[in-house]
Amino acid sequence: MMLRINNNKQRNAQFLWGWLFILPTMIGLIILNIIPIFRTIFQSFFKTGDFGKGNIFIGLQNYSKLFEDTEVWQSLWNTIKYVIVEVPVSIMIALIIAVLLNQKIKGKSIFRTIFFLPMIAAPAAIAMVWRWLYNSQFGLLNNVFNLDVAWISDPSIAIYSIAVIGIWSVVGYNIVLFLAGLQEIPRDYYEAARIDGASGINQFFHITIPLLSPSIFFVSVTRMIAAFQVFDLIYMVMTDTNPAIEKTQSLVYLFYQYSFTYGNKGYGATIAVLLLVVIMMITGIQIYAQKKWVHYS
Amino acid sequence: MKKLMALFMVMILALSIAGCKNETITDQGKSEGGSTTKDNAVSKSSDKLTVAIWDTNQQAGLQEIMNDWSAQSGVKAEIQVLSWDEYWTLLEAGASGGSMPDVFWMHSNNSQKYIKNNLLLDLTDQILASDKIDMNHYYEDISELYAMDQKQYAMPKDIDTIALWYNKTMFDEAGVPYPDSTWTWDTLYETAKKLTKDDGSQYGYAINTGNNQDSYYNAIYAYSGKVISEDKKTSGYDDPKTIEAMEVFEKILNEGLSPNLQIMAENGADVLLKSGKVAMITQGSWMVPGFRDNEYTSENCDIAVLPKAPDGTRVSIYNGLGWAAAANGKNTDAAWSLIEYLSTKEAQLKQAELGVTMSAYKGTSEEWKNGVPYFNLQAYLDMLDATLIIRPYSLSTSIWEDMVNKELRAAWSGEATMKDTLIKIAESMNKTLAEE
């Protein structure tokens, strides 16, 4: 009897402490994330006045405008193009480098540091440096390779130039996650494979990738979400007189324009809701598709 | 179980990242809350004012003037510099959330909007009561930018005009006489032809596509065209005179006398002058400190008055900033005291002497002119005697200006004719103006 009371007490205490520990995060999430999500959805039904005063309820007008707005769909297409380039390429490069860095090579930790460095630099600083590299008149790229390419003002390639910056800055982060995943793969598998005569490439495709698939899945989902929200790179690299801006602006960039430059927060909120729906849909598809290829041990 | 956990984690992540973004829309005011409490604490102890501006070039000079005020009043004033875009985002967030800086710059693009929403401190009574200030001493058009219904909401800070910068070395090399007061906009075009090299290493003129005030606005008004009607109800972009003026620039771009739009968008006219790529640009007086501190421009460049229209009209668009205070500020007395001091003849003279900008106080420009001996700053003063047109504005200036910037690119790049583009612009701008 005594034992059970003690047990109950202990369980209650555990329960209490458990909640106490996650409470700060919960409060933070609710105040900073959950409430604003619903306020944004709420705001998308209004024609907002200056400085948050005098909002007028207009029902679905913002949404009907959104569906006819070619600028929005062009921006969505730009964003998708960015995601399609940035996410797979950054994962592939990171995967290869992570596997190489996991070998016994000299100066391993130096390489790891070097690859992670872009992650520490401020995105604004990165964008400024790349902007100069890309500059068609004075830029390093054109001068060293003797080219005459308008990297960031030619509408047909500007978005890819920006995706390259994105890949460059995110590869280090992916590498670290993959390295952590690689540590978890038991050495025995590789030894067994070697005895059976499997080549390095075969080992990579038949041992490393399947066993690393949970990490790859995690990285691809989080990177996809982050890539859909690309803003700072475009904001820093492009100017509004740039001839390529229509073909490069992302949904978040457009949202920023409407909310802060034009002061039309209601329509800005509508664009944000569209982005939310797109991200949820794609994440949902990814989670469904993981059954086919992700192996949890 | 693991799968379920993973699913849950991913959903939370998706929501929270999306949430972060949304947060910036709805709760921008609140997320600035951290600084609110700080500001409040500072203001309560009433020994420090926060001052917000957007031009780094002016910071040092203004801080020096404000230190003089601090010595008298015992209140410190601390200047924060933001970039132009950030400045307006922050100010709007502060206005929505109820925590603006104590004292800050106002610009004609946004002044009407802020005044209409009662966000700026009404200075009318204090001005009347003050023995240091007489509104007659300032340029009326600039005072008017910050007034509504006979009430004054900001004190004029400075005045700016536009002039023509040219590279003396390139003119000498080509054997072409320097620009002078006889020039028309057509002379500029003809000279640009002579100064352009075929290999793209040197261009005659660069138009600042990102800034209307220091480039094509001046020509439009010189040709007696307009950007917006007197009553601010209709666009002037389809005015035949406006089109005629803009076609001069069309010609310059189409004939390759100016770097193409892509180069311009990536670099800006001032950078191209500083790097010796172009022979002529038109720039505002607020750019002088930048060119003064640049080794190349200080050695090779000089200033002349803007060209005139064929009928002899010379126009400079002008503008001036205002010093404003927050209506709901915690320390409005100190804020007014600072603004009052900044508007006195003494402080305005010092602003000119230090080369910060030309001052809004009439008769102080001579001091400014002597600030940089190797540039002919007299050109900017001469532009004050030309026909002065205040920078066109309305309640929604920033919306239609942005649209014009975007639409004009078709004409700059030669995809559409200038005339068609301008007519399209006028239609769109009329729509925006109708919604004001």
Interface residues (C-beta under 8 A of the other chain):
Chain A: L29 L32 N33 I34 P36 I37 R39 T40 Q43 D50 F51 G52 K53 R131 N135 S136 Q137 F138 A150 I152 S153 D154 P214 F217 F218 V221 T222 I225 A226 Q229 T239 D240 T241 N242 P243 I245 V252 F255 Q257 S259 F260 T261 Y262 G263 K265 G268 A269 A272 L275 L276 I279 M280 T283 I287 Y296
Chain B: K2 K3 A6 L7 V10 M11 I12 L13 A14 L15 S16 I17 A18 G19 C20 K21 N22 E23 I25 T26 D27 G29 S31 D85 W88 T89 E92 A95 S96 K113 K116 N117 L119 T209 G210 P259 L261 Q262 I263 M264 A265 E266 N267 S275 K277 S398 I399 D402 N405 K406 R409 S413
